[in-house]
Amino acid sequence: MADILSLKESVLVYLDRSGGLKKLCEDCEHFNGSQQTEAVYRFCIGVNPADVLELDPVLGDCVLHDPLKATALFQSVCFLAIKTLSLIEKIHMESQVNVILKFTHLPPFPEYTLDLSSFPRLCRPLRPVFMEGLVIAMTRVTKYTQGARFLCTDDDCPCSTGFHHIRVHAPGATESATVRNDFSCMICSSQLKEDVKFRVLGDKQLVELIHVKALDVLRGHQQSSMRYQSVTLFLRDELCNSMRIGRYYRVLGIPAHVHQWPNITWSVEANSVQPWEPVCDCKVSARFQELLKGTASSPWRFSAIVAHCFGLDVAPQGLYDTLKLSLLLSLVQTRIDEKDTFHNLDLLVVTTDTLILDRLMTYSLSLAYRGIRHQASGEMFACLSRDEHGAGTVNIHAGSALLATGGICMLGDLSYYKKDKLDSIQSVMETRTLSVFIPGKKYGEDADQQLSFPVQCSFWAVTDSSRRSGRADCGALGTAEMGAVPAQLADAFGLVIECRDRVGEQALLAQTVHTLQHAVQSGKPHDPSCWEFSTQDYQELVAHAQGLRVELSPAAEKIIHGYYMASRRVRSQGQGVNMSVASIKLLISLAEAHCKLCLRTQVLEQDAVIAVLLCESSVSLKHGASALIIPPDPVFPCDLGDVDGLCKRDAALDELHQLILRFIYTNAPGADTYITEE
């Protein structure tokens, strides 16, 4: 008894020092403002384990290893404070005080960390643990019983009135453990009956959390046979709607065994939730730093060599350089910034050889912060199921697009998709929102509902141009056959790249020789004249470039604005094509991405030129050529096999730069105010 009194005294001292008593008084004022008398009154008490351990090691040990006992101690002290200070007259019994301990943190030791990939879980003590994971499913917010008042059915029993029988939700308890009709009076053993008007309801939500490494399986090349299993989190009251599908979180919670006869399930009662992103403090490799120093004389060369030497395990150098550059630009631009604003760069590739390009895109996916390869047997956006934990509601499972939040979702060959699926992709890409319809009758809801989820990923896709769409062949000069992809869907993709075989059968021969050499001489340099960079070098480069914060220079802004205005006038008058505001966003994204890939922090005029060339080429493939006449592959107009090739490319890009300026000067309204005729 003396030990209990000593612990309660320590609790009182801690509440006084930490400001808990002051917060208790403020919460009581809120309850006094309500005219309704409730069975229980809920109070959240912040607990810093380090401060508690410093004050009283025994109490600190109780808080960390026996949270139910610690909660009872805080409950007793809070009740005494409320009665002593006359804070709430409607509270008569200690059981009416429902105390929730909110931990600020846990000790940074393995014993307090739960690895979601470790088993078995049932052997662990039920104490607060810390975990990190990805949300893959969640339910709607439903109600649960925080507390209820029961009265004895025997009128002569003292428990037939008052608040002698109060049942409060405990971690791991089901609804039937709090409210049911077979409870007995502790004095006379008569049956208890709930006084329904005193029932206190709260909000709850179930969330499925899985280990971060589980996404590696979805990149398209599973490296091991390890299987991952999710854990169910119970979010209650103020924690509801604090998590979003497809995001990473750090969760502090208390494991619990949920008894649902004849099964026992293992779940976690969340105590606190914090958004979290894996930190990758990557530095650019020495090889790339050497290349950056050696190409400092030209603003074009670093990115050209980086793209030229990219993916040599899949495709030989000189082939698909524009595609490789576009993939790298999409990788470095796709991110969610500190203000939760999403930056994306979608990519549609038109080709007749989908196999090699699919391999190249799959290889590029391994460099992404988060990459998901959509499987034909899986769900692309979201699917529904009935909750299995007794919540009586629908469970919303993330599809490939939601799992790829903040990263890349690779769709593969669109030629194999049905029309309704292509329409869904187009709708999501245009609105960046996923609408999920929930039939109320099927999932026990009162009415049908429709929920919306933001889609924050970049989409990569391939279309086989040899599979003709069946549309009338009346396209304008310069347009490309998009295969089974409708024109509206092609417009939804920001960037369209056509991979042409510039040298016909020689390209097939080069690919064949490259594949055979790679199979026979694996690990040896592909070309002595080519820079050699490892996959890790590219991973570090992409991660570092993603973290750069760039700003547009006035010169780059003038080119982007001038090209948009000139192209809008030319195409609307000559082709009836409306250049939407999305074109401006695409130009800025491309310019910023090229600037990041070159490891700069200010977008130069040359970055804007690359953006204009890629954008003009993309628009021409969809709607035909304009007055700005550019070659079929303007970003890589010549072979980069040696230094002479790099010099020729610099000269060609300088000429295209002047061509763009003349186009702007001639067609953009008011261009003569910021571009001179010379």
ABEGO torsion letter per residue (X at the ends): XAAAAAAAAAAAAAAAAAGAAAAAAAAAAAAAABABBBABBBBBBBBBAAAAAAABAAAAAAAAABAAAAAAAAAAAAAAAAAAAGABAABABAAABBBBBBBABBBBBAAABBBAABOBAAABBBBBBBBBBBBABBBBBBBBBABBBBBBABAABAAABEBABBBBBBBGBBAAAABBAABBBAAAGBBBBBBAAABBBBBBBBBBBBBAAAAAAAAGBBABABBBBBBBBBBBEAABGABBBGBBBBBBBBBBBBBBOABBBBBBBBABBBBBBBBBBBBBBAAAAAAAAAAAABAAAAAAAAAAABGAAABBBGBGAAAAAAAAAAAAABBBBAAGBBBBBBBBBBBABAAAAAAAAAAAAAABABBBBBBAABBAABBBBBBAAGAGBBBBBBBAAAAABGBBBBAEBAAABBAAAAAAAAAAAAAGBBBBBBBAAAAGBABBBBBBBBBBBBBBBBBBAABBAGBBBABBBGBBBAEABBAAAAAABABBBBBBBAAEAAAAAAAAAAAAAAAABBGBBABAABBBBBAAAAAAAAAAAAABBBBBBAAAAAAAAAAAAAAAAAAAAAAGBBBBAAAAAAAAAAAAAAAAAAGBABBBAAAAAAAAAAAAAAAAAAAEBBABBBBABAABABBAABAAAAAAAAAAAAAAAAAAAAAAAAABBGAAAABBAX
